[in-house]
């Protein structure tokens, strides 16, 4: 049995593959000797008419979906089991032996399309082909053979970060815990317990600080070399084109940061001062950030050992929002679409992966029984809905739009779901319970305040990368990187939180953000999308049916439209200037004013 068929029939992934027309039914995408002949057929096939081009695109899409799904499954498996040698070997085989050989062949396929005289007729059949051709032109302009081994090194180096994080375990109160599980104790009302847990987690992270610094140093140099090979002025210029950021510029991001500094940072400081005063302490420390400021017990929406309860109650939330969304969510199953618990050897974080051949979403997270897990489940479900709605599009490259709109899908579900948090907090299923209402209100307050807080963090991470990737990598050592990081924190981070005596923890905060390692410059999208999601939320409050219909229409469009067009289709504006930020923050504040403490 091939490696791929072994995955398809394993208990981890029970999905019956759809029928194929171009790719052989017994195709093994882990075997280059089977991949290469199919690529040759596609590259050599005559394209004598626009009909030939369309048929060729469909065959290429089938091939792309099958190969892409194999890669996604290998990545999922590796994320779920960073300590499994066989899984790592399979993943590294893909990284070292399949991807490097694929890249020049994919370049030939893209070049074949854009050079074909009949391709110019495609947009007259459907405007979506303008999007496809624009993407291919961008990729072709960046392709260099000498970057293939460098990109392989980038992937292997970033993988080391995931392995380090997967091994981060601590002993606390007689238990061996992941750092995600330990985070539960940050919410305890006993300040000594909070501090002990926070220090233990921080000390464990700092044990690998030098190793992560070394990983990042290597990544900076590799990425700069990739950009240099393409003739780009900087890796930022390179990533702008490779990420298909056609609709905004680095200067727009800098202006976004300015607007956040003006409208969000002062509000975060005010929130922190209010928290300090409610806690009745003289100095707000990092371990005071998550506890209830009025001394109430931590929110525990579900038992961390019963993640099926998280799934069931999230379904109930979606049933309140939309029967259609509830039906889509009900199709998600453990062992096929879900791996949710936190455990040893599992990579931190959460994501939704799109399995293009079987047209199934897969949700990965590290649930620890926290309110943030509920929000993560809503968030990743939004990505799943978006993917599921767009799978009727036959061209795989046109199923997903820019990440700026993908995150609108996920963040909208968080905001629409927060009015129904009571399903997690009702007492004995009594939704009118006063305690349940208070708990749900606390959770909603946490969500809304969290938006005000996350925007400065997004600006911090984004600005940090702009500073790092627009100067020579040789000039950036750990000491200079720390100095740059401090500058960003001084601008965007609350100066109310006191790190006296624990400055090293503040200096190393960036190492927790896995996007910096795995997905460079992928973070500003969350800020842009957050503004879009807030607009969806306000539209929903005014006209739920119309707002949802518009959002689902935009979901169904997948990647067949530009970002501004998708935002417009969803009934919102693609704008992240001060003009948009200020009224949205005011709307949040108005909602917060109506919530009890």
Secondary structure, DSSP 4 states (H G I P E B T S, - for coil): --HHHHHHTSTT---PPPP-SSS-TT--TT-HHHHHHHHHHHHH----SHHHHHHHHHHHHHHHHHHHHHHHHHHHHHHH-TT-HHHHHHHHHIIIIIHHHHHHHHHHHHHHHHH-GGGGGHHHH-THHHHHHHHHHHHHHH--TTHHHHHHHHHHHHHHHHHHHHT-EEEETTEEEEHHHHGGGGG-S-HHHHHHHHHHHHHHHHHTHHHHHHHHHHHHHHHHHHHHHHT-SSHHHHHHHHTT--S--HHHHHHHHHHHHHHTHHHHHHHHHHHHHHHT-SSEEGGGSSS-TT-PPPP--S-TT-HHHHHHHHHHHHHHH-HHHHHHHHT--BTTTEEEE--TTPPSS-EEEEETTTTEEEEEEEE-S-HHHHHHHHHHHHHHHHHHHHTT-S-GGGT---HHHHHHHHHHHHHHHGGGTHHHH-BTTBTT-HHHHHHHHHHHHHHHHHHHHHHHHHHHHHHHHHHHHTS-GGG--HHHHHHHHHHHHHHHS-TTEE-TT-HHHHHTGGGG-HHHHHSTTTTHHHHHHHHHHHHHHHHHHH-HHHHHHHHHHHHHTTTSS-HHHHHHHTT-----SHHHHHHHHHHHHHHHHTS--
